[in-house]
Protein backbone atom coordinates (compact mmCIF):
# COMPACT_ATOMS: atom_id res chain seq x y z
CA UNK A 1 0.00 0.00 0.00
CA UNK A 2 2.85 2.37 0.92
CA UNK A 3 4.60 1.53 -2.39
CA UNK A 4 1.41 2.34 -4.29
CA UNK A 5 1.06 5.67 -2.49
CA UNK A 6 4.66 6.58 -3.32
CA UNK A 7 4.09 5.75 -7.01
CA UNK A 8 0.93 7.87 -7.07
CA UNK A 9 2.83 10.72 -5.39
CA UNK A 10 5.66 10.51 -7.93
CA UNK A 11 3.20 10.49 -10.83
CA UNK A 12 1.39 13.50 -9.37
CA UNK A 13 4.65 15.44 -8.93
CA UNK A 14 5.72 14.55 -12.48
CA UNK A 15 2.41 15.75 -13.92
CA UNK A 16 2.56 18.96 -11.88
CA UNK A 17 6.11 19.74 -13.06
CA UNK A 18 5.11 18.97 -16.66
CA UNK A 19 2.08 21.27 -16.51
CA UNK A 20 4.04 24.11 -14.93
CA UNK A 21 6.88 23.73 -17.43
CA UNK A 22 4.45 23.75 -20.34
CA UNK A 23 2.76 26.87 -18.97
CA UNK A 24 6.05 28.72 -18.50
CA UNK A 25 7.18 27.78 -21.99
CA UNK A 26 3.91 29.03 -23.45
CA UNK A 27 4.18 32.36 -21.64
CA UNK A 28 7.77 32.96 -22.81
CA UNK A 29 6.90 32.09 -26.38
CA UNK A 30 3.89 34.42 -26.35
CA UNK A 31 5.92 37.26 -24.87
CA UNK A 32 8.63 36.94 -27.55
CA UNK A 33 6.19 36.73 -30.42
CA UNK A 34 4.24 39.76 -29.23
CA UNK A 35 7.32 41.88 -28.47
CA UNK A 36 7.35 45.06 -30.59
CA UNK A 37 9.86 45.50 -33.37
CA UNK A 38 12.28 48.18 -32.18
CA UNK A 39 13.44 49.15 -35.68
CA UNK A 40 12.56 52.70 -36.68
CA UNK A 41 12.21 53.70 -40.32
CA UNK A 42 12.99 57.20 -41.58
CA UNK A 43 11.37 58.14 -44.89
CA UNK A 44 12.43 61.34 -46.68
CA UNK A 45 10.16 62.41 -49.56
CA UNK A 46 9.03 58.80 -50.01
CA UNK A 47 12.54 57.28 -49.90
CA UNK A 48 13.67 55.14 -46.96
CA UNK A 49 16.98 56.38 -45.54
CA UNK A 50 19.47 53.62 -44.85
CA UNK A 51 21.55 54.01 -41.69
CA UNK A 52 24.49 51.79 -40.80
CA UNK A 53 23.23 51.77 -37.20
CA UNK A 54 19.59 51.91 -36.17
CA UNK A 55 17.88 55.08 -34.92
CA UNK A 56 16.31 54.89 -31.46
CA UNK A 57 13.92 56.84 -29.24
CA UNK A 58 14.89 58.76 -26.12
CA UNK A 59 12.68 61.20 -24.19
CA UNK A 60 10.03 60.69 -26.89
CA UNK A 61 12.45 61.93 -29.56
CA UNK A 62 14.03 59.94 -32.38
CA UNK A 63 17.82 60.12 -32.52
CA UNK A 64 19.73 59.24 -35.70
CA UNK A 65 23.40 59.06 -36.80
CA UNK A 66 24.38 62.66 -37.42
CA UNK A 67 26.28 62.61 -40.72
CA UNK A 68 23.69 60.72 -42.75
CA UNK A 69 20.77 62.95 -41.80
CA UNK A 70 22.63 66.23 -42.37
CA UNK A 71 23.84 65.09 -45.78
CA UNK A 72 20.31 63.92 -46.68
CA UNK A 73 19.19 67.55 -46.24
CA UNK A 74 22.09 68.80 -48.35
CA UNK A 75 24.06 70.32 -45.46
CA UNK A 76 27.81 70.24 -44.99
CA UNK A 77 28.73 68.76 -41.63
CA UNK A 78 31.79 68.87 -39.40
CA UNK A 79 32.60 67.02 -36.17
CA UNK A 80 35.05 68.45 -33.63
CA UNK A 81 36.21 65.59 -31.38
CA UNK A 82 37.97 67.97 -28.99
CA UNK A 83 34.96 70.11 -28.13
CA UNK A 84 32.48 67.33 -29.01
CA UNK A 85 30.50 69.69 -31.20
CA UNK A 86 28.65 69.11 -34.46
CA UNK A 87 28.51 71.94 -37.01
CA UNK A 88 26.27 71.94 -40.07
CA UNK A 89 25.67 74.66 -42.63
CA UNK A 90 24.11 75.29 -46.01
CA UNK A 91 20.82 76.54 -47.51
CA UNK A 92 20.87 79.67 -45.31
CA UNK A 93 21.05 77.46 -42.22
CA UNK A 94 23.71 77.03 -39.55
CA UNK A 95 23.28 74.46 -36.77
CA UNK A 96 25.55 73.91 -33.77
CA UNK A 97 25.09 70.98 -31.38
CA UNK A 98 27.15 69.73 -28.46
CA UNK A 99 27.16 66.23 -27.00
CA UNK A 100 24.91 65.91 -23.91
CA UNK A 101 24.06 69.62 -24.07
CA UNK A 102 20.32 70.46 -24.36
CA UNK A 103 21.18 73.90 -25.76
CA UNK A 104 21.57 74.07 -29.55
CA UNK A 105 22.02 77.02 -31.90
CA UNK A 106 20.09 77.62 -35.10
CA UNK A 107 21.47 80.59 -37.03
CA UNK A 108 22.93 81.87 -33.73
CA UNK A 109 19.52 81.61 -32.03
CA UNK A 110 19.47 79.50 -28.86
CA UNK A 111 17.16 76.46 -28.87
CA UNK A 112 16.41 73.97 -26.07
CA UNK A 113 16.30 70.28 -27.01
CA UNK A 114 14.13 67.59 -25.40
CA UNK A 115 16.82 65.04 -26.25
CA UNK A 116 20.36 66.38 -26.69
CA UNK A 117 22.94 64.74 -28.97
CA UNK A 118 24.80 61.84 -27.44
CA UNK A 119 27.43 59.24 -28.20
CA UNK A 120 26.23 55.65 -28.16
CA UNK A 121 28.42 52.68 -29.08
CA UNK A 122 31.07 55.12 -30.33
CA UNK A 123 28.59 56.80 -32.71
CA UNK A 124 27.20 60.34 -32.54
CA UNK A 125 23.40 60.63 -32.62
CA UNK A 126 21.35 63.81 -33.06
CA UNK A 127 17.62 64.60 -32.60
CA UNK A 128 15.89 64.09 -35.94
CA UNK A 129 12.89 66.40 -35.49
CA UNK A 130 15.03 69.38 -34.52
CA UNK A 131 17.29 68.90 -37.56
CA UNK A 132 14.37 68.44 -39.93
CA UNK A 133 12.38 71.43 -38.73
CA UNK A 134 15.52 73.59 -38.69
CA UNK A 135 15.79 73.25 -42.47
CA UNK A 136 12.05 73.73 -42.95
CA UNK A 137 10.96 70.11 -43.31
CA UNK A 138 7.68 68.66 -42.06
CA UNK A 139 8.37 65.76 -39.66
CA UNK A 140 5.55 63.35 -38.75
CA UNK A 141 5.79 60.31 -36.47
CA UNK A 142 3.63 57.26 -37.31
CA UNK A 143 3.48 55.18 -34.11
CA UNK A 144 1.61 52.31 -35.78
CA UNK A 145 4.46 51.58 -38.19
CA UNK A 146 7.27 53.20 -36.12
CA UNK A 147 8.08 55.40 -39.10
CA UNK A 148 9.25 59.01 -39.28
CA UNK A 149 7.86 60.57 -42.46
CA UNK A 150 9.68 63.70 -43.64
CA UNK A 151 8.51 66.04 -46.37
CA UNK A 152 11.17 68.45 -47.58
CA UNK A 153 10.99 70.74 -50.60
CA UNK A 154 14.32 71.64 -52.20
CA UNK A 155 12.79 73.28 -55.26
CA UNK A 156 13.70 76.80 -56.29
CA UNK A 157 11.16 78.98 -58.06
CA UNK A 158 11.33 82.16 -60.08
CA UNK A 159 9.01 85.08 -59.34
CA UNK A 160 5.62 84.44 -60.93
CA UNK A 161 5.83 80.65 -60.66
CA UNK A 162 2.99 78.88 -58.84
CA UNK A 163 3.63 76.66 -55.80
CA UNK A 164 1.28 73.91 -54.59
CA UNK A 165 1.48 72.35 -51.12
CA UNK A 166 -1.39 70.04 -50.17
CA UNK A 167 -4.52 72.27 -50.46
CA UNK A 168 -2.49 75.47 -50.53
CA UNK A 169 -1.62 77.20 -53.81
CA UNK A 170 0.13 80.55 -54.18
CA UNK A 171 2.64 82.47 -56.23
CA UNK A 172 5.03 85.25 -55.35
CA UNK A 173 4.89 87.73 -58.23
CA UNK A 174 6.88 90.80 -57.29
CA UNK A 175 9.50 92.02 -54.83
CA UNK A 176 10.05 95.73 -54.11
CA UNK A 177 13.15 96.73 -52.14
CA UNK A 178 13.48 100.38 -51.13
CA UNK A 179 16.98 100.85 -49.75
CA UNK A 180 16.42 104.56 -48.96
CA UNK A 181 13.34 103.94 -46.80
CA UNK A 182 14.53 100.58 -45.52
CA UNK A 183 11.46 98.65 -46.60
CA UNK A 184 10.50 95.50 -48.47
CA UNK A 185 7.20 94.51 -50.05
CA UNK A 186 6.34 91.15 -51.61
CA UNK A 187 3.09 90.71 -53.52
CA UNK A 188 1.37 87.72 -55.04
CA UNK A 189 -1.74 85.54 -55.19
CA UNK A 190 -3.06 82.80 -52.90
CA UNK A 191 -6.13 80.53 -52.89
CA UNK A 192 -7.14 81.17 -49.25
CA UNK A 193 -7.23 83.95 -46.69
CA UNK A 194 -6.99 81.45 -43.81
CA UNK A 195 -3.30 80.63 -44.26
CA UNK A 196 -0.62 83.19 -43.56
CA UNK A 197 2.69 82.96 -45.36
CA UNK A 198 5.85 83.69 -43.39
CA UNK A 199 8.27 85.17 -45.92
CA UNK A 200 11.97 85.31 -45.06
CA UNK A 201 14.14 87.67 -47.14
CA UNK A 202 17.79 86.59 -46.93
CA UNK A 203 20.37 89.23 -47.73
CA UNK A 204 23.37 87.07 -46.72
CA UNK A 205 23.98 83.40 -46.03
CA UNK A 206 22.25 83.49 -42.63
CA UNK A 207 20.95 87.06 -42.13
CA UNK A 208 17.36 87.87 -42.98
CA UNK A 209 14.32 90.06 -42.36
CA UNK A 210 10.83 88.63 -42.56
CA UNK A 211 7.17 89.53 -42.96
CA UNK A 212 3.75 87.88 -42.66
CA UNK A 213 1.34 87.95 -45.58
CA UNK A 214 -2.13 89.54 -45.50
CA UNK A 215 -4.73 88.41 -48.06
CA UNK A 216 -7.39 90.66 -49.58
CA UNK A 217 -9.52 91.30 -52.71
CA UNK A 218 -10.90 87.81 -53.36
CA UNK A 219 -11.95 87.16 -56.96
CA UNK A 220 -13.10 83.75 -58.24
CA UNK A 221 -11.51 82.01 -55.25
CA UNK A 222 -8.15 83.77 -55.62
CA UNK A 223 -6.85 86.38 -53.15
CA UNK A 224 -4.14 88.96 -53.56
CA UNK A 225 -1.61 89.21 -50.75
CA UNK A 226 1.09 91.55 -49.50
CA UNK A 227 3.94 90.99 -47.06
CA UNK A 228 5.64 94.16 -45.80
CA UNK A 229 8.84 94.48 -43.80
CA UNK A 230 10.50 97.61 -42.46
CA UNK A 231 14.16 97.25 -41.49
CA UNK A 232 16.91 99.46 -40.16
CA UNK A 233 18.82 101.25 -42.91
CA UNK A 234 21.95 100.53 -40.90
CA UNK A 235 21.65 96.90 -42.00
CA UNK A 236 22.86 98.08 -45.38
CA UNK A 237 20.63 95.72 -47.39
CA UNK A 238 21.34 96.34 -51.07
CA UNK A 239 19.70 93.24 -52.55
CA UNK A 240 17.89 90.06 -51.58
CA UNK A 241 19.70 86.83 -52.41
CA UNK A 242 17.02 84.32 -51.52
CA UNK A 243 13.38 84.21 -50.39
CA UNK A 244 12.00 81.38 -48.28
CA UNK A 245 8.26 80.89 -47.84
CA UNK A 246 7.15 79.07 -44.67
CA UNK A 247 3.86 78.17 -42.99
CA UNK A 248 2.73 77.01 -39.55
CA UNK A 249 1.41 73.45 -39.41
CA UNK A 250 -1.42 72.26 -37.15
CA UNK A 251 1.09 71.42 -34.40
CA UNK A 252 2.66 74.91 -34.68
CA UNK A 253 5.78 73.73 -36.48
CA UNK A 254 7.23 76.26 -38.90
CA UNK A 255 8.07 74.49 -42.17
CA UNK A 256 9.55 75.74 -45.40
CA UNK A 257 7.35 75.30 -48.46
CA UNK A 258 9.69 76.63 -51.13
CA UNK A 259 12.44 79.04 -52.06
CA UNK A 260 12.22 81.84 -54.61
CA UNK A 261 15.12 83.35 -56.49
CA UNK A 262 14.28 87.06 -56.69
CA UNK A 263 16.28 87.84 -59.85
MIFIPA-585083 format. One line per 4 residues: number of its first residue (from 0); their letters; for each residue x negated, y, z of N, C-alpha, C. Coordinates in pm, whole numbers. Atoms other than C-alpha are relative to their C-alpha. Layout:
<nodes>
NUM> A> X/Y/Z/X/Y/Z/X/Y/Z  ...
</nodes>
This chain:
<nodes>
0> XXXX> -84/-121/0/0/0/0/-87/125/0  91/-113/-6/-285/237/92/-69/19/-134  68/-7/131/-460/153/-239/92/64/-101  -98/-55/93/-141/234/-429/17/150/23
4> XXXX> -13/-142/-31/-106/567/-249/-119/80/-51  120/-68/48/-466/658/-332/3/16/-152  -8/-6/147/-409/575/-701/99/108/-44  -100/-101/34/-93/787/-707/-57/140/24
8> XXXX> 59/-129/-32/-283/1072/-539/-99/43/-107  99/-34/102/-566/1051/-793/67/39/-132  -72/-31/124/-320/1049/-1083/61/139/10  -62/-130/-20/-139/1350/-937/-103/113/-13
12> XXXX> 107/-101/6/-465/1544/-893/-47/18/-144  45/-4/139/-572/1455/-1248/97/81/-86  -101/-71/79/-241/1575/-1392/2/149/34  -1/-139/-42/-256/1896/-1188/-117/76/-63
16> XXXX> 118/-63/60/-611/1974/-1306/19/19/-150  -22/-4/143/-511/1897/-1666/95/116/-37  -98/-104/28/-208/2127/-1651/-60/139/20  62/-129/-27/-404/2411/-1493/-102/37/-106
20> XXXX> 102/-25/102/-688/2373/-1743/65/40/-131  -71/-31/125/-445/2375/-2034/57/141/5  -58/-133/-14/-276/2687/-1897/-105/108/-11  109/-98/7/-605/2872/-1850/-50/15/-142
24> XXXX> 46/-3/138/-718/2778/-2199/96/75/-89  -101/-70/80/-391/2903/-2345/-6/149/23  5/-142/-31/-418/3236/-2164/-121/68/-63  122/-56/59/-777/3296/-2281/16/14/-149
28> XXXX> -17/-4/144/-690/3209/-2638/94/112/-41  -96/-105/32/-389/3442/-2635/-62/137/17  63/-129/-24/-592/3726/-2487/-95/36/-112  96/-26/107/-863/3694/-2755/71/31/-131
32> XXXX> -66/-21/128/-619/3673/-3042/77/131/-3  -76/-125/-2/-424/3976/-2923/-88/121/28  90/-112/-29/-732/4188/-2847/-6/92/-121  1/-94/111/-735/4506/-3059/-134/2/-71
36> XXXX> 121/-15/79/-986/4550/-3337/-58/137/29  60/-126/-40/-1228/4818/-3218/-54/81/-117  58/-72/114/-1344/4915/-3568/86/120/-37  -68/-123/39/-1256/5270/-3668/-40/34/-144
40> XXXX> 26/-38/138/-1221/5370/-4032/8/153/-12  -2/-142/31/-1299/5720/-4158/19/14/-150  -35/-13/142/-1137/5814/-4489/-4/148/-37  16/-138/46/-1243/6134/-4668/54/12/-142
44> XXXX> -64/-19/131/-1016/6241/-4956/27/-134/-69  -38/130/54/-903/5880/-5001/-113/-101/-11  115/90/9/-1254/5728/-4990/-50/-37/139  47/47/-130/-1367/5514/-4696/-150/27/12
48> XXXX> 142/-26/-24/-1698/5638/-4554/-63/-122/66  71/115/-53/-1947/5362/-4485/-113/47/92  104/-31/-98/-2155/5401/-4169/-82/-124/29  83/116/-32/-2449/5179/-4080/23/-48/144
52> XXXX> -45/40/-133/-2323/5177/-3720/141/53/19  -142/-32/-9/-1959/5191/-3617/28/125/83  -49/-108/-85/-1788/5508/-3492/70/-58/123  -70/44/-121/-1631/5489/-3146/72/119/61
56> XXXX> -81/-105/-63/-1392/5684/-2924/-49/25/142  36/-39/-135/-1489/5876/-2612/77/127/34  -82/-115/-42/-1268/6120/-2419/103/36/-108  -103/-17/102/-1003/6069/-2689/-51/68/-127
60> XXXX> 60/-58/119/-1245/6193/-2956/-86/-105/-71  79/94/79/-1403/5994/-3238/-139/57/-23  138/-40/24/-1782/6012/-3252/-58/-85/-113  56/67/117/-1973/5924/-3570/-148/33/-13
64> XXXX> 141/-33/26/-2340/5906/-3680/-11/134/-70  -3/-141/39/-2438/6266/-3742/-38/26/-146  50/-36/133/-2628/6261/-4072/101/-32/-109  -94/42/103/-2369/6072/-4275/117/96/-11
68> XXXX> -119/-84/6/-2077/6295/-4180/-34/140/-49  38/-132/49/-2263/6623/-4237/-24/-3/-150  28/9/143/-2384/6509/-4578/128/-25/-80  -127/23/69/-2031/6392/-4668/73/133/-25
72> XXXX> -61/-132/18/-1919/6755/-4624/-91/95/-79  89/-82/82/-2209/6880/-4835/-87/96/78  84/-85/-83/-2406/7032/-4546/-141/-56/12  137/41/-31/-2781/7024/-4499/-13/-16/150
76> XXXX> 6/30/-143/-2873/6876/-4163/-145/-20/43  134/11/-56/-3179/6887/-3940/10/-42/145  4/50/-138/-3260/6702/-3617/-131/40/63  120/-38/-74/-3505/6845/-3363/-13/-92/120
80> XXXX> 11/97/-110/-3621/6559/-3138/-52/61/130  55/-64/-120/-3797/6797/-2899/110/66/83  -108/-69/-70/-3496/7011/-2813/130/-80/2  -119/85/14/-3248/6733/-2901/120/79/-52
84> XXXX> -105/-79/63/-3050/6969/-3120/21/-45/-145  -38/27/139/-2865/6911/-3446/39/133/-63  -34/-121/75/-2851/7194/-3701/58/-41/-135  -59/24/132/-2627/7194/-4007/39/133/-60
88> XXXX> -39/-124/65/-2567/7466/-4263/34/-24/-146  -45/5/138/-2411/7529/-4601/145/41/-8  -141/-38/23/-2082/7654/-4751/47/104/102  -34/-109/-94/-2087/7967/-4531/24/-51/142
92> XXXX> -20/60/-132/-2105/7746/-4222/-133/-37/63  116/43/-78/-2371/7703/-3955/49/-64/130  -42/74/-120/-2328/7446/-3677/-123/-39/79  109/41/-90/-2555/7391/-3377/59/-83/113
96> XXXX> -43/92/-106/-2509/7098/-3138/-121/-45/79  107/53/-85/-2715/6973/-2846/49/-124/72  -37/127/-63/-2716/6623/-2700/47/23/144  -62/-4/-134/-2491/6591/-2391/41/141/44
100> XXXX> -41/-137/-33/-2406/6962/-2407/138/27/-60  -136/-24/52/-2032/7046/-2436/13/133/-74  -5/-129/69/-2118/7390/-2576/-65/-13/-138  51/0/137/-2157/7407/-2955/13/140/-56
104> XXXX> -7/-132/64/-2202/7702/-3190/40/-17/-145  -48/-3/138/-2009/7762/-3510/-15/143/-50  29/-135/49/-2147/8059/-3703/-24/96/115  40/-77/-118/-2293/8187/-3373/112/19/102
108> XXXX> -110/-9/-95/-1952/8161/-3203/2/-123/91  6/110/-96/-1947/7950/-2886/130/-81/0  -114/90/-4/-1716/7646/-2887/-23/-105/109  10/103/-103/-1641/7397/-2607/55/-132/-54
112> XXXX> -35/131/54/-1630/7028/-2701/60/-89/107  -56/101/-91/-1413/6759/-2540/-97/-116/17  99/109/-4/-1682/6504/-2625/-127/51/-66  124/-53/57/-2036/6638/-2669/-79/-106/-76
116> XXXX> 85/98/69/-2294/6474/-2897/-76/-84/102  77/86/-89/-2480/6184/-2744/-81/-100/-80  83/104/62/-2743/5924/-2820/43/-135/56  -43/134/-38/-2623/5565/-2816/-74/-101/-86
120> XXXX> 79/101/71/-2842/5268/-2908/-97/66/-97  103/-72/75/-3107/5512/-3033/55/73/-122  -60/-73/110/-2859/5680/-3271/74/123/54  -67/-123/-40/-2720/6034/-3254/141/4/-57
124> XXXX> -141/-5/40/-2340/6063/-3262/54/139/30  -60/-133/-14/-2135/6381/-3306/152/-12/-9  -148/6/4/-1762/6460/-3260/54/32/-140  -47/-11/137/-1589/6409/-3594/98/114/-21
128> XXXX> -102/-104/21/-1289/6640/-3549/-61/139/-1  63/-132/-6/-1503/6938/-3452/-75/29/-130  76/-21/124/-1729/6890/-3756/95/25/-116  -93/-14/111/-1437/6844/-3993/71/134/-1
132> XXXX> -74/-125/-6/-1238/7143/-3873/-91/121/-12  95/-111/16/-1552/7359/-3869/-21/36/-146  16/-28/143/-1579/7325/-4247/133/21/-69  -130/-27/57/-1205/7373/-4295/76/-122/-46
136> XXXX> -70/122/39/-1096/7011/-4331/118/-26/94  -112/45/-82/-768/6866/-4206/-33/-141/49  39/128/-60/-837/6576/-3966/120/-58/74  -118/64/-59/-555/6335/-3875/-36/-141/46
140> XXXX> 26/131/-57/-579/6031/-3647/124/-88/-12  -108/98/13/-363/5726/-3731/-28/-112/99  27/98/-106/-348/5518/-3411/40/-141/-41  -46/133/39/-161/5231/-3578/-108/-77/-77
144> XXXX> 104/66/80/-446/5158/-3819/-141/36/48  131/-46/-53/-727/5320/-3612/-83/62/-114  63/-64/116/-808/5540/-3910/2/152/17  7/-146/6/-925/5901/-3928/11/40/-147
148> XXXX> -21/-45/137/-786/6057/-4246/-38/147/-10  52/-136/16/-968/6370/-4364/34/50/-140  -25/-66/128/-851/6604/-4637/-88/125/-6  98/-108/9/-1117/6845/-4758/-10/47/-145
152> XXXX> 6/-56/134/-1099/7074/-5060/-134/69/-22  127/-64/34/-1432/7164/-5220/11/77/-132  -18/-67/128/-1279/7328/-5526/-21/150/13  17/-144/9/-1370/7680/-5629/90/53/-110
156> XXXX> -94/-56/95/-1116/7898/-5806/-43/141/-39  18/-137/45/-1133/8216/-6008/128/78/32  -118/-82/-26/-901/8508/-5934/105/-23/-108  -109/25/94/-562/8444/-6093/36/-146/-15
160> XXXX> -30/142/7/-583/8065/-6066/92/-41/114  -99/44/-97/-299/7888/-5884/-55/-118/82  42/105/-92/-363/7666/-5580/124/-68/58  -111/75/-59/-128/7391/-5459/-52/-84/115
164> XXXX> 34/82/-117/-148/7235/-5112/130/-47/63  -127/55/-46/139/7004/-5017/115/82/-61  -112/-78/53/452/7227/-5046/-37/146/-25  43/-138/13/249/7547/-5053/-63/24/-137
168> XXXX> 61/-38/127/162/7720/-5381/-23/151/1  32/-143/-1/-13/8055/-5418/-113/26/-100  116/-40/79/-264/8247/-5623/-47/136/47  62/-127/-35/-503/8525/-5535/-37/69/-131
172> XXXX> 13/-64/131/-489/8773/-5823/-104/111/-6  83/-119/10/-688/9080/-5729/-66/30/134  74/-40/-118/-950/9202/-5483/-46/144/-19  43/-140/3/-1005/9573/-5411/-90/26/119
176> XXXX> 97/-33/-104/-1315/9673/-5214/-32/148/-10  29/-142/-5/-1348/10038/-5113/-113/21/100  116/-11/-88/-1698/10085/-4975/-4/133/73  1/-132/-64/-1642/10456/-4896/95/3/121
180> XXXX> -97/3/-111/-1334/10394/-4680/-25/-117/95  21/119/-81/-1453/10058/-4552/125/-85/9  -124/77/1/-1146/9865/-4660/0/-103/-113  -18/107/97/-1050/9550/-4847/149/-27/-15
184> XXXX> -138/41/21/-720/9451/-5005/2/-113/-103  -20/112/92/-634/9115/-5161/148/-11/-28  -141/13/37/-309/9071/-5352/21/-126/-83  -29/120/76/-137/8772/-5504/146/-39/12
188> XXXX> -136/53/-3/174/8554/-5519/2/-130/79  -15/119/-84/306/8280/-5290/146/-46/-4  -137/52/15/613/8053/-5289/79/-2/131  -72/-4/-127/714/8117/-4925/-44/122/81
192> XXXX> 38/-106/-92/723/8395/-4669/-16/-53/142  12/65/-130/699/8145/-4381/-144/-37/34  138/44/-20/330/8063/-4426/-96/116/-21  103/-102/14/62/8319/-4356/-129/-62/-53
196> XXXX> 133/38/45/-269/8296/-4536/-103/78/81  110/-63/-70/-585/8369/-4339/-116/8/-100  96/-18/109/-827/8517/-4592/-130/55/56  132/-34/-51/-1197/8531/-4506/-85/51/-116
200> XXXX> 82/-61/104/-1414/8767/-4714/-146/-6/45  141/16/-38/-1779/8659/-4693/-86/96/-83  91/-91/69/-2037/8923/-4773/-146/-41/20  133/64/-10/-2337/8707/-4672/26/-147/25
204> XXXX> -17/145/-17/-2398/8340/-4603/95/-34/113  -83/32/-117/-2225/8349/-4263/84/117/50  -72/-117/-49/-2095/8706/-4213/125/25/-83  -125/-19/71/-1736/8787/-4298/89/100/74
208> XXXX> -115/-69/-59/-1432/9006/-4236/122/-75/-49  -115/77/43/-1083/8863/-4256/129/79/17  -131/-63/-8/-717/8953/-4296/108/-106/-14  -116/87/14/-375/8788/-4266/91/55/-111
212> XXXX> -87/-43/110/-134/8795/-4558/140/32/52  -140/-34/-25/213/8954/-4550/74/-11/-132  -77/22/122/473/8841/-4806/118/95/-9  -111/-93/20/739/9066/-4958/49/-13/-145
216> XXXX> -54/-9/137/952/9130/-5271/18/-138/-64  -29/132/58/1090/8781/-5336/76/15/-131  -69/2/129/1195/8716/-5696/-9/-141/-57  -7/137/54/1310/8375/-5824/-87/-97/81
220> XXXX> 74/93/-86/1151/8201/-5525/-148/28/12  142/-36/-6/815/8377/-5562/-13/133/73  25/-121/-77/685/8638/-5315/-133/61/-41  130/-67/8/414/8896/-5356/-61/2/140
224> XXXX> 61/-15/-132/161/8921/-5075/-121/93/-7  119/-83/-17/-109/9155/-4950/-73/-45/127  82/23/-120/-394/9099/-4706/-99/116/8  83/-120/-13/-564/9416/-4580/-96/-12/117
228> XXXX> 101/1/-105/-884/9448/-4380/-73/133/-1  77/-123/-16/-1050/9761/-4246/-125/-35/81  125/38/-67/-1416/9725/-4149/-88/124/20  92/-109/-26/-1691/9946/-4016/-91/22/-120
232> XXXX> 88/-31/114/-1882/10125/-4291/-145/-34/31  137/33/-40/-2195/10053/-4090/-38/-143/-37  31/136/43/-2165/9690/-4200/-70/0/-135  70/-12/128/-2286/9808/-4538/45/-101/-105
236> XXXX> -50/99/96/-2063/9572/-4739/7/65/-139  2/-51/137/-2134/9634/-5107/79/-88/-96  -78/92/84/-1970/9324/-5255/39/-122/83  -45/122/-65/-1789/9006/-5158/-51/-118/-81
240> XXXX> 60/115/69/-1970/8683/-5241/95/-118/-13  -84/120/-5/-1702/8432/-5152/125/31/81  -126/-18/-72/-1338/8421/-5039/54/-137/37  -60/126/-46/-1200/8138/-4828/143/27/46
244> XXXX> -140/-10/-40/-826/8089/-4784/30/-115/96  -28/100/-102/-715/7907/-4467/144/14/47  -133/-4/-61/-386/7817/-4299/-6/-70/135  -16/72/-127/-273/7701/-3955/91/-119/-23
248> XXXX> -83/119/10/-141/7345/-3941/98/-4/117  -101/12/-106/142/7226/-3715/-63/-14/137  67/13/-130/-109/7142/-3440/-98/114/26  79/-123/-19/-266/7491/-3468/-148/-17/-35
252> XXXX> 135/11/52/-578/7373/-3648/-13/90/-122  24/-89/113/-723/7626/-3890/-78/-78/-105  66/78/105/-807/7449/-4217/-14/83/-126  26/-70/126/-955/7574/-4540/75/-70/-113
256> XXXX> -74/53/113/-735/7530/-4846/-84/7/-128  79/-16/122/-969/7663/-5113/-99/114/16  92/-113/8/-1244/7904/-5206/19/69/-135  -6/-81/122/-1222/8184/-5461/-134/68/-23
260> XXX> 114/-81/40/-1512/8335/-5649/54/133/-51  -65/-127/32/-1428/8706/-5669/-42/63/-133  46/-65/124/-1628/8784/-5985/-27/-107/-106
</nodes>
